[in-house]
Amino acid sequence: MFFRLGYLGDGFHGSQIQPDVRTVQGELVRVFRSLKWLRGPKEEQLLVLSSRTDAGVHVRVNGGIVDIERSLWQALSPRKMIRAVDDRLDPNIAFLTVEEVPADFNPRMALNRVYRYRLEGMDFWEEPDHEAFKKWLNLFVGTYDARNFARLEEGKNPLRTVLEAKPWFDGERLIGFEIKGEAFLWNQVRRTANALFRLSLGELTEREVLEAIEQPEIAVDFGVAPPEWLILWGVAWERSPLPPEHHKMRFTPPPTGRTAERTRKGRWQRAAQHEVKVMLYNEWAEIGTLPIVYHRSQ
């Protein structure tokens, strides 16, 4: 069974199962076991998520597969399955859609993944010139060895393709960026975000960023941006394209000027996090609209 879900990342220690901590995958396994949809030893149970996320990273749409008995799928409608799972899940997770897929379907083999990062949530952010920001984003588009913008795992191919990078606006205000790629390395989007942030502060130059991309054998570290402003906006598969944006949020701008001291900025940041969550709940309400079931009249 293929399913799509969203979740608030600050409620979990990441997406992948880890011992003795709450994770998204672990919560899903707990619920499926409570429904008796998973049987046998845990190590033999297959529940795979398409994209891994760190603690604090919010997700609008991710996906995964789980092996269940075919008789169960035939006995229950998608509507009943979604409600049964969602009623038992942690409220920070939204179980959105389900469908039957071939046994060899691999959710990791997605067409692309889209992330958004709200740069204005970071301390000391100053909105840069919009045309300059677009030029900086274009530095990251293309196929290249991204090891200088990732936490590279042993044996992982560092070659990655970024299909598109564009500004994220709220009206006329630049609040961050959206980046689309086939697949990303661990921390790649957050390290890209920190490079863009430092470019906006004048701490980095375009030449330094370009050299880090063109000369990956020369190690550099531009830092990693905090996870709480990152959103996995969606994963797209051939059978399940990325849902369109349903709710255009108007975000409160960060405080500026002499009154924008640490206490006020901290309170704005907490409010800004709630705004992101409101946006996600509204998106889930539309994406996860349950199919209508018509009952036969007797």
C-alpha positions as CSV (number, residue, x, y, z in Angstrom):
1,M,0.0,0.0,0.0
2,F,1.3,3.4,-1.0
3,F,0.4,6.3,1.3
4,R,1.1,10.0,1.5
5,L,1.5,11.9,4.8
6,G,2.6,15.2,6.3
7,Y,3.9,16.0,9.7
8,L,5.3,18.7,12.1
9,G,9.0,18.0,12.6
10,D,9.4,19.5,16.0
11,G,7.3,16.7,17.5
12,F,9.8,14.0,16.5
13,H,13.5,13.0,16.5
14,G,13.4,12.9,12.7
15,S,11.6,10.5,10.3
16,Q,13.6,7.3,10.5
17,I,13.2,4.8,13.3
18,Q,15.8,5.2,16.1
19,P,16.0,3.4,19.4
20,D,14.3,5.0,22.5
21,V,13.1,8.2,20.7
22,R,9.9,9.1,19.0
23,T,10.1,9.2,15.2
24,V,7.6,9.5,12.3
25,Q,8.3,6.0,11.0
26,G,8.2,4.5,14.5
27,E,4.8,6.2,15.2
28,L,3.4,4.7,11.9
29,V,4.6,1.2,12.8
30,R,3.1,1.6,16.3
31,V,-0.3,2.5,14.8
32,F,-0.2,-0.2,12.1
33,R,0.6,-2.8,14.7
34,S,-2.2,-1.6,17.0
35,L,-4.6,-2.2,14.1
36,K,-3.1,-5.6,13.6
37,W,-2.2,-4.7,10.1
38,L,1.4,-5.7,10.7
39,R,2.2,-9.1,12.0
40,G,5.4,-11.1,12.8
41,P,8.8,-9.9,14.0
42,K,9.5,-6.1,13.6
43,E,12.6,-6.7,11.6
44,E,10.5,-8.4,8.9
45,Q,7.9,-5.6,8.7
46,L,8.3,-3.4,5.6
47,L,7.4,0.3,6.1
48,V,9.5,2.6,4.0
49,L,9.4,6.4,3.7
50,S,10.4,8.2,0.5
51,S,12.4,11.0,2.0
52,R,14.3,11.2,5.3
53,T,14.0,14.4,7.4
54,D,15.8,15.6,10.4
55,A,14.2,16.6,13.8
56,G,12.5,20.0,13.4
57,V,11.9,19.8,9.7
58,H,8.2,20.1,8.7
59,V,6.7,18.1,5.9
60,R,3.8,19.1,3.7
61,V,3.8,15.9,1.6
62,N,6.0,12.8,2.0
63,G,5.1,9.3,1.0
64,G,5.8,5.7,1.7
65,I,4.8,2.1,1.4
66,V,3.7,-0.6,3.8
67,D,3.1,-4.3,3.2
68,I,-0.4,-5.4,4.4
69,E,-2.5,-8.5,3.6
70,R,-4.4,-8.2,0.3
71,S,-7.5,-9.5,2.0
72,L,-7.4,-6.4,4.3
73,W,-7.1,-4.0,1.4
74,Q,-10.1,-5.7,-0.3
75,A,-12.2,-5.6,2.9
76,L,-11.6,-1.9,3.7
77,S,-12.2,1.2,1.6
78,P,-9.4,3.9,1.4
79,R,-11.7,6.2,3.4
80,K,-11.9,3.6,6.3
81,M,-8.2,3.0,6.2
82,I,-7.3,6.6,6.3
83,R,-9.7,7.3,9.2
84,A,-8.6,4.2,11.1
85,V,-4.9,5.3,10.9
86,D,-5.4,9.0,11.4
87,D,-7.6,8.5,14.5
88,R,-4.7,6.7,16.2
89,L,-1.7,8.7,15.1
90,D,0.0,11.5,17.0
91,P,-1.8,14.7,16.0
92,N,1.5,16.1,14.6
93,I,1.1,13.6,11.7
94,A,-1.5,13.9,9.0
95,F,-2.2,10.6,7.1
96,L,-3.5,11.9,3.8
97,T,-4.0,9.3,1.0
98,V,-3.7,5.6,0.3
99,E,-3.7,3.5,-2.8
100,E,-2.7,0.0,-4.0
101,V,0.6,-0.3,-5.8
102,P,2.5,-3.1,-7.4
103,A,4.8,-5.1,-5.1
104,D,7.9,-3.7,-6.7
105,F,7.0,0.0,-6.3
106,N,9.8,1.9,-4.6
107,P,8.7,5.2,-3.1
108,R,12.4,6.4,-2.9
109,M,12.4,6.5,-6.8
110,A,10.5,9.7,-7.0
111,L,10.5,12.1,-10.0
112,N,11.6,15.0,-7.8
113,R,11.5,16.6,-4.4
114,V,10.6,20.2,-3.5
115,Y,11.8,22.1,-0.4
116,R,11.0,25.6,0.9
117,Y,13.2,27.5,3.4
118,R,12.0,30.6,5.2
119,L,15.2,32.5,5.5
120,E,13.6,35.5,7.2
121,G,13.2,33.4,10.3
122,M,16.9,33.3,10.9
123,D,18.6,35.8,13.3
124,F,20.1,39.0,11.6
125,W,18.3,38.3,8.3
126,E,18.2,41.4,6.0
127,E,16.3,41.2,2.7
128,P,18.7,41.4,-0.2
129,D,18.2,42.8,-3.6
130,H,15.8,40.5,-5.4
131,E,17.7,40.4,-8.7
132,A,20.9,39.6,-6.8
133,F,19.2,36.8,-4.9
134,K,18.0,35.2,-8.1
135,K,21.6,35.2,-9.4
136,W,22.7,33.5,-6.2
137,L,20.0,30.8,-6.5
138,N,21.1,30.1,-10.1
139,L,24.5,29.2,-8.8
140,F,23.0,26.0,-7.3
141,V,21.0,24.9,-10.4
142,G,22.5,22.0,-12.4
143,T,24.2,18.7,-12.0
144,Y,27.3,18.8,-9.8
145,D,29.3,17.2,-6.9
146,A,27.5,18.7,-3.9
147,R,29.8,17.4,-1.2
148,N,30.6,20.9,0.0
149,F,26.9,21.5,0.6
150,A,26.1,18.2,2.4
151,R,26.9,15.9,5.3
152,L,28.1,13.2,3.0
153,E,27.4,9.6,4.2
154,E,30.0,6.9,3.5
155,G,29.5,5.3,0.1
156,K,27.0,8.0,-1.0
157,N,27.3,9.4,-4.6
158,P,27.8,13.2,-4.1
159,L,26.6,13.9,-7.7
160,R,23.2,15.6,-7.5
161,T,20.9,17.5,-9.9
162,V,19.1,20.6,-8.9
163,L,16.3,21.3,-11.4
164,E,15.2,24.7,-10.2
165,A,15.7,27.3,-7.5
166,K,13.5,30.3,-7.1
167,P,12.7,33.0,-4.6
168,W,9.8,32.5,-2.1
169,F,7.8,35.7,-1.8
170,D,5.0,36.8,0.5
171,G,3.5,39.5,-1.7
172,E,6.5,41.8,-2.5
173,R,8.6,40.6,0.5
174,L,11.3,38.0,-0.1
175,I,11.0,35.5,2.7
176,G,13.1,32.6,1.5
177,F,13.5,30.2,-1.5
178,E,12.1,27.1,-3.1
179,I,14.5,24.4,-4.5
180,K,13.6,21.4,-6.6
181,G,15.8,18.4,-7.3
182,E,15.7,14.7,-8.2
183,A,17.1,13.9,-4.8
184,F,19.2,15.7,-2.1
185,L,22.0,14.7,0.1
186,W,21.8,14.9,3.9
187,N,21.7,18.6,5.0
188,Q,22.1,19.8,1.4
189,V,19.1,22.2,1.4
190,R,20.0,23.5,4.9
191,R,23.6,24.1,3.8
192,T,22.5,25.8,0.7
193,A,20.2,28.0,2.8
194,N,23.1,29.0,5.1
195,A,25.2,29.9,2.1
196,L,22.4,32.1,0.7
197,F,21.9,33.6,4.2
198,R,25.6,34.5,4.4
199,L,25.6,35.9,0.9
200,S,22.8,38.2,2.0
201,L,24.9,39.4,4.9
202,G,28.0,40.0,2.7
203,E,29.9,37.2,4.6
204,L,30.3,35.2,1.4
205,T,30.9,36.2,-2.3
206,E,29.5,34.6,-5.4
207,R,33.0,33.5,-6.3
208,E,33.5,31.6,-3.1
209,V,30.2,29.7,-3.6
210,L,31.0,29.0,-7.2
211,E,34.4,27.6,-6.3
212,A,32.9,25.4,-3.7
213,I,30.6,23.9,-6.4
214,E,33.2,23.7,-9.2
215,Q,36.1,22.5,-7.0
216,P,34.5,19.9,-4.6
217,E,37.8,18.3,-3.9
218,I,38.8,21.5,-1.9
219,A,36.7,21.1,1.3
220,V,34.9,24.2,2.6
221,D,32.1,24.5,5.2
222,F,29.7,27.4,5.0
223,G,27.6,26.1,7.9
224,V,24.2,24.6,8.2
225,A,20.9,26.6,8.7
226,P,18.6,25.6,11.5
227,P,16.0,22.9,10.7
228,E,12.8,24.7,12.0
229,W,12.5,26.9,8.9
230,L,12.8,24.1,6.4
231,I,9.7,22.5,4.8
232,L,9.7,19.4,2.6
233,W,7.0,20.9,0.4
234,G,6.4,17.7,-1.5
235,V,7.6,14.6,-3.3
236,A,6.3,13.8,-6.8
237,W,5.9,10.4,-8.4
238,E,4.7,9.5,-11.8
239,R,1.6,8.1,-10.4
240,S,1.1,10.8,-7.8
241,P,2.2,14.4,-8.9
242,L,2.9,17.1,-6.4
243,P,-0.4,18.7,-5.2
244,P,-0.9,22.4,-6.0
245,E,-0.7,25.0,-3.3
246,H,-4.1,25.5,-1.8
247,H,-3.7,28.3,0.7
248,K,-1.6,31.4,0.1
249,M,-0.6,32.5,3.6
250,R,0.3,36.0,4.5
251,F,3.1,35.8,7.0
252,T,3.8,38.5,9.6
253,P,7.0,40.3,8.7
254,P,9.9,40.1,11.2
255,P,10.5,43.2,13.4
256,T,13.0,45.7,12.1
257,G,14.7,48.8,13.3
258,R,15.9,49.8,16.7
259,T,13.0,48.1,18.5
260,A,13.8,44.7,17.0
261,E,15.8,43.5,20.0
262,R,16.4,39.9,21.0
263,T,13.2,39.4,23.1
264,R,10.9,40.8,20.5
265,K,12.6,38.9,17.7
266,G,12.3,35.6,19.7
267,R,8.6,36.1,20.2
268,W,8.1,36.9,16.5
269,Q,10.0,33.7,15.7
270,R,7.7,31.6,17.8
271,A,4.7,33.2,16.2
272,A,6.2,32.7,12.8
273,Q,6.6,29.0,13.5
274,H,2.9,28.8,14.4
275,E,2.1,30.5,11.0
276,V,4.0,27.8,9.2
277,K,2.0,25.2,11.1
278,V,-1.3,26.8,10.3
279,M,-0.4,26.8,6.6
280,L,0.4,23.1,6.7
281,Y,-2.8,22.2,8.5
282,N,-4.8,24.0,5.9
283,E,-2.8,22.3,3.1
284,W,-3.4,18.9,4.7
285,A,-7.2,19.6,5.0
286,E,-7.3,20.0,1.2
287,I,-4.8,17.3,0.1
288,G,-6.3,14.7,2.5
289,T,-10.0,15.3,1.6
290,L,-11.5,11.8,2.0
291,P,-13.2,10.2,-1.0
292,I,-17.0,10.3,-0.9
293,V,-18.6,6.9,-0.4
294,Y,-22.1,6.5,-1.8
295,H,-24.2,3.9,0.0
296,R,-26.6,1.8,-2.1
297,S,-30.3,2.2,-1.2
298,Q,-32.0,-1.0,-0.2
